[in-house]
Amino acid sequence: MGSAVDDIDFDDLTAPKLTDIQRQILEFTEAKVVDFDIDRMLAEAVAEAGADDLDDVDGFGDRLAAHVAAIEADEGLRQLTRSSLRQRIVRLLRNRLSLTELLKRYPEIEAIAIEKPFIVVGMPRSGTTHLVNLIAADPRRRALPYWESQEPIPARGRGPDIFGVDPRYARAKAEHDALMASAPAVAAMHDRFPEGIEEEVELLDLDMAAYVLEWHARVPDWRDYYLRLDQNRHYGYLRKVLQALTFLRGPRTWVLKSPQHCEQLGPLIATFPDATVAFTHRDPVAVIQSAITMMAYSDRLRRTSIDPQWLLDYWSDRVQSLLGACVRDRELIPAERSIDINFHQLNGNEMPLLERLYHCGGVELTPKVRGLFQKYLKGNPRGKHGRVNYDLHRHFGITADELRRRFDFYFDKFDVRAES
């Protein structure tokens, strides 16, 4: 792999040459077999939360069982990944327990209005992260930093230390530092640093109802199960988590984002009827190429082998179904409360786009906020952590044109430019 910060070449993407640190991590973690006993995971979560009510009134236990069964069915996971997925489940359970307890103590939380959010909807790698972080520079907006997305609800009695540092933040920071040591090129592709704004579908997984698991493991069973769920109910739960977060740490007007919303526009707008939505659009080939390269690179530590053909097939299908749903349901979002942004417009042309978005949302774009946007843009140029040189044909055996043919329906609907 190239060492210069400005150019990253994966000459070992599908046959990785591990570093000494990576080898040591795997030797250490593979020795211990990880089990997913649900009762045991729940007992750990109860001990951490100091609370035991899971609020299991609508089949939560069934969704938890399906989630675990899908992970267990993926036979290519290393123990390192099984361990992190097990920790993730315990963490989700702990946060759900803490939320249930918080709502019992402060029932007024459920009366908090989640008013007029800005919601960014688009594929991964289409500028959604850039846009949501930019909008979050407006101090009137409440956003979801990565550290908070991982542990939205503090456990009772586990507040900040004497220096005012939230232990949830400290844990996210330690995890990020470890990732940078073990897989540094991740920063160039999608750096999930503790303060960076993350996706609220992480909160939806407190209800075991999001597509997030698909990014961690090969879980077609979970994808099919998730797609059958009544998301109106689960997006209602998401709103409840946002109400709790607003209660814990205001102000009230949110900026949200997730690719998942592409296939859930009905539940999204039913749950947030006064939202203003910014759709980002990009050549699906660039999206898929970027996503599967990132997955293949991560798989050198996550999995026992890398299967580029599986990644290409699965994520091409997945992006096609997400975009198909977006084309089908785009009209559910009122034209006067939504804008379409093309990726080629984002680079250096953000201010006019923000003006349009704020105008749609009926929000004043003050001189102070404009200045903060300019400051953010100046400090966060594209490719800040290095640029990845992608090679779709070499690594995945398909040309851009061959892959692009699947997406004529999308190019016909939106002003999207093919990228070379």
Contacts in CASP RR format, 6 or more apart in sequence:
PFRMAT RR
TARGET T0000
AUTHOR 0000-0000-0000
METHOD contacts of the structure
MODEL  1
MGSAVDDIDFDDLTAPKLTDIQRQILEFTEAKVVDFDIDRMLAEAVAEAG
ADDLDDVDGFGDRLAAHVAAIEADEGLRQLTRSSLRQRIVRLLRNRLSLT
ELLKRYPEIEAIAIEKPFIVVGMPRSGTTHLVNLIAADPRRRALPYWESQ
EPIPARGRGPDIFGVDPRYARAKAEHDALMASAPAVAAMHDRFPEGIEEE
VELLDLDMAAYVLEWHARVPDWRDYYLRLDQNRHYGYLRKVLQALTFLRG
PRTWVLKSPQHCEQLGPLIATFPDATVAFTHRDPVAVIQSAITMMAYSDR
LRRTSIDPQWLLDYWSDRVQSLLGACVRDRELIPAERSIDINFHQLNGNE
MPLLERLYHCGGVELTPKVRGLFQKYLKGNPRGKHGRVNYDLHRHFGITA
DELRRRFDFYFDKFDVRAES
1 8 0 8 1.000
1 9 0 8 1.000
1 10 0 8 1.000
1 11 0 8 1.000
1 12 0 8 1.000
1 185 0 8 1.000
2 8 0 8 1.000
2 9 0 8 1.000
2 11 0 8 1.000
5 385 0 8 1.000
5 386 0 8 1.000
6 386 0 8 1.000
6 387 0 8 1.000
7 386 0 8 1.000
7 387 0 8 1.000
7 389 0 8 1.000
8 185 0 8 1.000
8 188 0 8 1.000
8 386 0 8 1.000
8 387 0 8 1.000
8 388 0 8 1.000
8 389 0 8 1.000
9 389 0 8 1.000
10 185 0 8 1.000
10 293 0 8 1.000
10 296 0 8 1.000
10 297 0 8 1.000
10 388 0 8 1.000
10 389 0 8 1.000
10 391 0 8 1.000
10 395 0 8 1.000
13 293 0 8 1.000
13 296 0 8 1.000
13 297 0 8 1.000
13 306 0 8 1.000
13 308 0 8 1.000
13 395 0 8 1.000
14 296 0 8 1.000
14 306 0 8 1.000
14 308 0 8 1.000
14 395 0 8 1.000
15 306 0 8 1.000
16 300 0 8 1.000
16 306 0 8 1.000
18 26 0 8 1.000
18 300 0 8 1.000
21 181 0 8 1.000
21 182 0 8 1.000
22 182 0 8 1.000
22 183 0 8 1.000
22 300 0 8 1.000
22 301 0 8 1.000
25 80 0 8 1.000
25 182 0 8 1.000
25 301 0 8 1.000
26 78 0 8 1.000
26 80 0 8 1.000
26 301 0 8 1.000
29 78 0 8 1.000
29 79 0 8 1.000
29 80 0 8 1.000
29 83 0 8 1.000
30 78 0 8 1.000
30 79 0 8 1.000
30 80 0 8 1.000
31 79 0 8 1.000
32 79 0 8 1.000
32 83 0 8 1.000
33 79 0 8 1.000
34 79 0 8 1.000
34 82 0 8 1.000
34 83 0 8 1.000
34 86 0 8 1.000
35 86 0 8 1.000
36 68 0 8 1.000
36 71 0 8 1.000
36 72 0 8 1.000
36 82 0 8 1.000
36 86 0 8 1.000
36 89 0 8 1.000
38 64 0 8 1.000
38 65 0 8 1.000
38 68 0 8 1.000
41 86 0 8 1.000
41 89 0 8 1.000
41 90 0 8 1.000
41 93 0 8 1.000
42 54 0 8 1.000
42 93 0 8 1.000
44 90 0 8 1.000
44 94 0 8 1.000
45 90 0 8 1.000
45 91 0 8 1.000
45 93 0 8 1.000
45 94 0 8 1.000
45 97 0 8 1.000
46 52 0 8 1.000
46 97 0 8 1.000
48 90 0 8 1.000
48 94 0 8 1.000
48 155 0 8 1.000
49 94 0 8 1.000
49 97 0 8 1.000
49 98 0 8 1.000
49 101 0 8 1.000
49 155 0 8 1.000
49 156 0 8 1.000
50 97 0 8 1.000
50 101 0 8 1.000
50 155 0 8 1.000
50 156 0 8 1.000
51 97 0 8 1.000
51 98 0 8 1.000
51 100 0 8 1.000
51 101 0 8 1.000
51 156 0 8 1.000
52 97 0 8 1.000
53 97 0 8 1.000
53 100 0 8 1.000
53 101 0 8 1.000
53 104 0 8 1.000
54 60 0 8 1.000
54 61 0 8 1.000
54 93 0 8 1.000
54 96 0 8 1.000
54 97 0 8 1.000
54 100 0 8 1.000
55 96 0 8 1.000
55 99 0 8 1.000
55 100 0 8 1.000
58 233 0 8 1.000
60 96 0 8 1.000
60 207 0 8 1.000
60 208 0 8 1.000
61 208 0 8 1.000
63 207 0 8 1.000
63 208 0 8 1.000
63 209 0 8 1.000
63 225 0 8 1.000
63 229 0 8 1.000
64 89 0 8 1.000
64 93 0 8 1.000
64 208 0 8 1.000
66 208 0 8 1.000
66 221 0 8 1.000
66 222 0 8 1.000
66 225 0 8 1.000
67 89 0 8 1.000
67 208 0 8 1.000
67 213 0 8 1.000
67 222 0 8 1.000
68 89 0 8 1.000
69 221 0 8 1.000
70 213 0 8 1.000
70 217 0 8 1.000
70 219 0 8 1.000
70 221 0 8 1.000
70 222 0 8 1.000
70 225 0 8 1.000
71 77 0 8 1.000
71 82 0 8 1.000
71 85 0 8 1.000
71 213 0 8 1.000
71 217 0 8 1.000
71 219 0 8 1.000
73 219 0 8 1.000
73 221 0 8 1.000
74 217 0 8 1.000
74 218 0 8 1.000
74 219 0 8 1.000
76 218 0 8 1.000
76 303 0 8 1.000
76 304 0 8 1.000
76 305 0 8 1.000
77 85 0 8 1.000
77 217 0 8 1.000
77 302 0 8 1.000
77 303 0 8 1.000
77 304 0 8 1.000
78 301 0 8 1.000
78 302 0 8 1.000
78 303 0 8 1.000
78 304 0 8 1.000
80 301 0 8 1.000
80 302 0 8 1.000
81 216 0 8 1.000
81 217 0 8 1.000
81 301 0 8 1.000
81 302 0 8 1.000
81 303 0 8 1.000
84 216 0 8 1.000
85 216 0 8 1.000
85 217 0 8 1.000
88 216 0 8 1.000
91 150 0 8 1.000
91 151 0 8 1.000
92 205 0 8 1.000
92 206 0 8 1.000
92 208 0 8 1.000
94 155 0 8 1.000
95 151 0 8 1.000
95 152 0 8 1.000
95 153 0 8 1.000
95 206 0 8 1.000
96 206 0 8 1.000
96 207 0 8 1.000
98 153 0 8 1.000
98 154 0 8 1.000
98 155 0 8 1.000
98 156 0 8 1.000
99 152 0 8 1.000
99 153 0 8 1.000
99 206 0 8 1.000
99 240 0 8 1.000
99 241 0 8 1.000
99 244 0 8 1.000
101 156 0 8 1.000
102 109 0 8 1.000
102 153 0 8 1.000
102 244 0 8 1.000
102 247 0 8 1.000
103 109 0 8 1.000
103 110 0 8 1.000
103 240 0 8 1.000
103 244 0 8 1.000
106 247 0 8 1.000
109 240 0 8 1.000
109 243 0 8 1.000
109 244 0 8 1.000
109 247 0 8 1.000
110 240 0 8 1.000
110 243 0 8 1.000
112 243 0 8 1.000
112 246 0 8 1.000
112 247 0 8 1.000
112 252 0 8 1.000
113 252 0 8 1.000
114 239 0 8 1.000
114 242 0 8 1.000
114 243 0 8 1.000
114 246 0 8 1.000
114 252 0 8 1.000
114 254 0 8 1.000
114 272 0 8 1.000
115 252 0 8 1.000
115 253 0 8 1.000
115 274 0 8 1.000
116 253 0 8 1.000
116 274 0 8 1.000
116 275 0 8 1.000
116 276 0 8 1.000
116 361 0 8 1.000
116 363 0 8 1.000
117 253 0 8 1.000
117 254 0 8 1.000
117 255 0 8 1.000
117 256 0 8 1.000
117 272 0 8 1.000
117 275 0 8 1.000
117 276 0 8 1.000
118 135 0 8 1.000
118 141 0 8 1.000
118 254 0 8 1.000
118 255 0 8 1.000
118 256 0 8 1.000
118 275 0 8 1.000
118 276 0 8 1.000
118 277 0 8 1.000
118 278 0 8 1.000
118 357 0 8 1.000
118 361 0 8 1.000
119 255 0 8 1.000
119 256 0 8 1.000
119 257 0 8 1.000
119 261 0 8 1.000
119 268 0 8 1.000
119 272 0 8 1.000
119 275 0 8 1.000
119 276 0 8 1.000
119 277 0 8 1.000
119 278 0 8 1.000
120 128 0 8 1.000
120 131 0 8 1.000
120 132 0 8 1.000
120 135 0 8 1.000
120 255 0 8 1.000
120 256 0 8 1.000
120 257 0 8 1.000
120 277 0 8 1.000
120 278 0 8 1.000
120 280 0 8 1.000
121 128 0 8 1.000
121 257 0 8 1.000
121 258 0 8 1.000
121 259 0 8 1.000
121 261 0 8 1.000
121 262 0 8 1.000
121 265 0 8 1.000
121 268 0 8 1.000
121 277 0 8 1.000
121 278 0 8 1.000
121 279 0 8 1.000
121 280 0 8 1.000
121 326 0 8 1.000
122 128 0 8 1.000
122 257 0 8 1.000
122 259 0 8 1.000
122 261 0 8 1.000
122 262 0 8 1.000
122 279 0 8 1.000
122 280 0 8 1.000
122 281 0 8 1.000
122 326 0 8 1.000
123 259 0 8 1.000
123 262 0 8 1.000
123 280 0 8 1.000
123 282 0 8 1.000
123 284 0 8 1.000
123 287 0 8 1.000
123 319 0 8 1.000
123 322 0 8 1.000
123 323 0 8 1.000
124 190 0 8 1.000
124 259 0 8 1.000
124 287 0 8 1.000
124 290 0 8 1.000
124 291 0 8 1.000
125 190 0 8 1.000
125 282 0 8 1.000
125 286 0 8 1.000
125 287 0 8 1.000
125 290 0 8 1.000
125 291 0 8 1.000
126 280 0 8 1.000
126 281 0 8 1.000
126 282 0 8 1.000
126 287 0 8 1.000
126 343 0 8 1.000
127 280 0 8 1.000
127 282 0 8 1.000
127 343 0 8 1.000
127 346 0 8 1.000
128 257 0 8 1.000
128 258 0 8 1.000
128 259 0 8 1.000
128 280 0 8 1.000
129 190 0 8 1.000
129 197 0 8 1.000
129 257 0 8 1.000
130 346 0 8 1.000
130 380 0 8 1.000
130 382 0 8 1.000
131 257 0 8 1.000
131 278 0 8 1.000
131 280 0 8 1.000
131 341 0 8 1.000
131 346 0 8 1.000
131 350 0 8 1.000
132 143 0 8 1.000
132 197 0 8 1.000
132 255 0 8 1.000
132 256 0 8 1.000
132 257 0 8 1.000
133 196 0 8 1.000
133 197 0 8 1.000
133 376 0 8 1.000
133 380 0 8 1.000
134 350 0 8 1.000
134 354 0 8 1.000
134 373 0 8 1.000
134 376 0 8 1.000
134 377 0 8 1.000
135 141 0 8 1.000
135 143 0 8 1.000
135 255 0 8 1.000
135 354 0 8 1.000
135 357 0 8 1.000
136 143 0 8 1.000
136 197 0 8 1.000
136 255 0 8 1.000
137 369 0 8 1.000
137 372 0 8 1.000
137 373 0 8 1.000
137 375 0 8 1.000
137 376 0 8 1.000
138 255 0 8 1.000
138 369 0 8 1.000
138 372 0 8 1.000
138 373 0 8 1.000
139 369 0 8 1.000
139 372 0 8 1.000
140 251 0 8 1.000
140 253 0 8 1.000
140 369 0 8 1.000
141 251 0 8 1.000
141 253 0 8 1.000
141 254 0 8 1.000
141 255 0 8 1.000
142 245 0 8 1.000
142 246 0 8 1.000
142 249 0 8 1.000
142 250 0 8 1.000
142 251 0 8 1.000
142 252 0 8 1.000
142 253 0 8 1.000
142 254 0 8 1.000
142 255 0 8 1.000
143 197 0 8 1.000
143 254 0 8 1.000
143 255 0 8 1.000
144 152 0 8 1.000
144 197 0 8 1.000
144 198 0 8 1.000
144 199 0 8 1.000
144 200 0 8 1.000
144 202 0 8 1.000
144 203 0 8 1.000
144 245 0 8 1.000
144 256 0 8 1.000
145 194 0 8 1.000
145 195 0 8 1.000
145 196 0 8 1.000
145 197 0 8 1.000
145 198 0 8 1.000
146 172 0 8 1.000
146 192 0 8 1.000
146 193 0 8 1.000
146 194 0 8 1.000
146 195 0 8 1.000
146 196 0 8 1.000
146 197 0 8 1.000
146 198 0 8 1.000
147 166 0 8 1.000
147 168 0 8 1.000
147 169 0 8 1.000
147 171 0 8 1.000
147 172 0 8 1.000
147 173 0 8 1.000
147 194 0 8 1.000
147 195 0 8 1.000
148 168 0 8 1.000
148 198 0 8 1.000
148 245 0 8 1.000
149 198 0 8 1.000
149 199 0 8 1.000
149 200 0 8 1.000
149 202 0 8 1.000
149 203 0 8 1.000
150 168 0 8 1.000
150 171 0 8 1.000
150 172 0 8 1.000
150 202 0 8 1.000
151 168 0 8 1.000
151 171 0 8 1.000
151 172 0 8 1.000
152 203 0 8 1.000
152 206 0 8 1.000
152 241 0 8 1.000
152 244 0 8 1.000
152 245 0 8 1.000
153 241 0 8 1.000
153 244 0 8 1.000
153 248 0 8 1.000
154 166 0 8 1.000
154 168 0 8 1.000
154 248 0 8 1.000
158 167 0 8 1.000
159 166 0 8 1.000
159 167 0 8 1.000
160 166 0 8 1.000
160 167 0 8 1.000
161 167 0 8 1.000
161 170 0 8 1.000
169 194 0 8 1.000
172 194 0 8 1.000
173 194 0 8 1.000
176 192 0 8 1.000
176 193 0 8 1.000
176 194 0 8 1.000
179 186 0 8 1.000
180 186 0 8 1.000
180 187 0 8 1.000
182 301 0 8 1.000
183 297 0 8 1.000
183 298 0 8 1.000
183 300 0 8 1.000
183 301 0 8 1.000
185 297 0 8 1.000
185 388 0 8 1.000
186 294 0 8 1.000
186 297 0 8 1.000
186 298 0 8 1.000
187 385 0 8 1.000
188 383 0 8 1.000
188 385 0 8 1.000
188 386 0 8 1.000
188 387 0 8 1.000
188 388 0 8 1.000
189 290 0 8 1.000
189 293 0 8 1.000
189 294 0 8 1.000
189 297 0 8 1.000
189 388 0 8 1.000
190 294 0 8 1.000
191 385 0 8 1.000
192 198 0 8 1.000
197 255 0 8 1.000
197 257 0 8 1.000
199 212 0 8 1.000
199 257 0 8 1.000
199 258 0 8 1.000
199 259 0 8 1.000
199 260 0 8 1.000
200 238 0 8 1.000
200 241 0 8 1.000
200 242 0 8 1.000
200 256 0 8 1.000
200 257 0 8 1.000
200 258 0 8 1.000
201 210 0 8 1.000
201 211 0 8 1.000
201 212 0 8 1.000
201 238 0 8 1.000
201 258 0 8 1.000
201 260 0 8 1.000
202 210 0 8 1.000
202 212 0 8 1.000
203 238 0 8 1.000
203 241 0 8 1.000
203 242 0 8 1.000
203 245 0 8 1.000
204 210 0 8 1.000
204 212 0 8 1.000
204 234 0 8 1.000
204 235 0 8 1.000
204 237 0 8 1.000
204 238 0 8 1.000
204 241 0 8 1.000
204 260 0 8 1.000
205 212 0 8 1.000
205 213 0 8 1.000
206 237 0 8 1.000
206 241 0 8 1.000
207 234 0 8 1.000
207 237 0 8 1.000
207 238 0 8 1.000
209 226 0 8 1.000
209 229 0 8 1.000
209 231 0 8 1.000
209 234 0 8 1.000
209 237 0 8 1.000
210 226 0 8 1.000
210 234 0 8 1.000
210 260 0 8 1.000
211 223 0 8 1.000
211 226 0 8 1.000
211 260 0 8 1.000
212 260 0 8 1.000
213 219 0 8 1.000
213 222 0 8 1.000
214 222 0 8 1.000
214 223 0 8 1.000
214 318 0 8 1.000
215 295 0 8 1.000
216 302 0 8 1.000
218 310 0 8 1.000
218 314 0 8 1.000
220 314 0 8 1.000
223 318 0 8 1.000
227 263 0 8 1.000
231 264 0 8 1.000
231 267 0 8 1.000
232 266 0 8 1.000
232 267 0 8 1.000
232 270 0 8 1.000
232 271 0 8 1.000
234 267 0 8 1.000
235 264 0 8 1.000
235 267 0 8 1.000
235 268 0 8 1.000
235 270 0 8 1.000
235 271 0 8 1.000
236 271 0 8 1.000
238 271 0 8 1.000
239 271 0 8 1.000
239 272 0 8 1.000
242 254 0 8 1.000
246 252 0 8 1.000
246 254 0 8 1.000
259 322 0 8 1.000
260 322 0 8 1.000
261 268 0 8 1.000
262 322 0 8 1.000
262 323 0 8 1.000
262 325 0 8 1.000
262 326 0 8 1.000
263 321 0 8 1.000
263 322 0 8 1.000
263 324 0 8 1.000
263 325 0 8 1.000
263 326 0 8 1.000
264 325 0 8 1.000
265 325 0 8 1.000
265 326 0 8 1.000
265 329 0 8 1.000
265 330 0 8 1.000
265 332 0 8 1.000
265 333 0 8 1.000
266 329 0 8 1.000
266 332 0 8 1.000
268 275 0 8 1.000
268 277 0 8 1.000
269 275 0 8 1.000
269 277 0 8 1.000
269 332 0 8 1.000
269 333 0 8 1.000
274 337 0 8 1.000
275 337 0 8 1.000
276 337 0 8 1.000
276 338 0 8 1.000
276 357 0 8 1.000
276 360 0 8 1.000
276 361 0 8 1.000
276 362 0 8 1.000
277 333 0 8 1.000
277 337 0 8 1.000
277 338 0 8 1.000
277 339 0 8 1.000
278 338 0 8 1.000
278 339 0 8 1.000
278 341 0 8 1.000
278 353 0 8 1.000
278 357 0 8 1.000
279 326 0 8 1.000
279 330 0 8 1.000
279 333 0 8 1.000
279 338 0 8 1.000
279 339 0 8 1.000
279 340 0 8 1.000
279 341 0 8 1.000
279 414 0 8 1.000
280 341 0 8 1.000
280 342 0 8 1.000
280 343 0 8 1.000
280 346 0 8 1.000
281 340 0 8 1.000
281 341 0 8 1.000
281 342 0 8 1.000
281 343 0 8 1.000
281 414 0 8 1.000
281 415 0 8 1.000
281 416 0 8 1.000
282 342 0 8 1.000
282 343 0 8 1.000
282 416 0 8 1.000
282 419 0 8 1.000
283 343 0 8 1.000
283 404 0 8 1.000
283 416 0 8 1.000
283 417 0 8 1.000
283 418 0 8 1.000
283 419 0 8 1.000
284 319 0 8 1.000
284 320 0 8 1.000
284 323 0 8 1.000
284 403 0 8 1.000
284 404 0 8 1.000
284 406 0 8 1.000
284 407 0 8 1.000
284 410 0 8 1.000
285 392 0 8 1.000
285 400 0 8 1.000
285 403 0 8 1.000
285 404 0 8 1.000
285 407 0 8 1.000
285 418 0 8 1.000
285 419 0 8 1.000
286 343 0 8 1.000
286 419 0 8 1.000
287 319 0 8 1.000
288 312 0 8 1.000
288 315 0 8 1.000
288 316 0 8 1.000
288 319 0 8 1.000
288 403 0 8 1.000
289 390 0 8 1.000
289 392 0 8 1.000
289 396 0 8 1.000
289 400 0 8 1.000
290 388 0 8 1.000
290 390 0 8 1.000
291 315 0 8 1.000
291 319 0 8 1.000
292 308 0 8 1.000
292 311 0 8 1.000
292 312 0 8 1.000
292 315 0 8 1.000
292 396 0 8 1.000
293 388 0 8 1.000
293 390 0 8 1.000
293 395 0 8 1.000
295 311 0 8 1.000
295 315 0 8 1.000
296 306 0 8 1.000
296 308 0 8 1.000
296 311 0 8 1.000
296 395 0 8 1.000
299 306 0 8 1.000
299 311 0 8 1.000
300 306 0 8 1.000
308 395 0 8 1.000
308 396 0 8 1.000
308 397 0 8 1.000
309 396 0 8 1.000
311 396 0 8 1.000
312 396 0 8 1.000
312 397 0 8 1.000
312 398 0 8 1.000
316 403 0 8 1.000
316 406 0 8 1.000
320 406 0 8 1.000
320 407 0 8 1.000
323 407 0 8 1.000
323 409 0 8 1.000
323 410 0 8 1.000
324 409 0 8 1.000
324 410 0 8 1.000
327 409 0 8 1.000
327 410 0 8 1.000
327 413 0 8 1.000
327 414 0 8 1.000
330 413 0 8 1.000
336 360 0 8 1.000
337 360 0 8 1.000
337 361 0 8 1.000
338 360 0 8 1.000
339 353 0 8 1.000
339 356 0 8 1.000
339 357 0 8 1.000
339 360 0 8 1.000
340 414 0 8 1.000
340 415 0 8 1.000
341 353 0 8 1.000
342 414 0 8 1.000
342 415 0 8 1.000
342 416 0 8 1.000
342 417 0 8 1.000
343 416 0 8 1.000
343 417 0 8 1.000
344 417 0 8 1.000
345 353 0 8 1.000
346 353 0 8 1.000
347 382 0 8 1.000
348 377 0 8 1.000
350 373 0 8 1.000
350 377 0 8 1.000
351 370 0 8 1.000
351 373 0 8 1.000
351 374 0 8 1.000
354 365 0 8 1.000
354 373 0 8 1.000
355 365 0 8 1.000
358 364 0 8 1.000
358 365 0 8 1.000
392 398 0 8 1.000
392 399 0 8 1.000
392 400 0 8 1.000
392 403 0 8 1.000
393 399 0 8 1.000
400 418 0 8 1.000
400 419 0 8 1.000
400 420 0 8 1.000
404 418 0 8 1.000
410 416 0 8 1.000
411 418 0 8 1.000
END
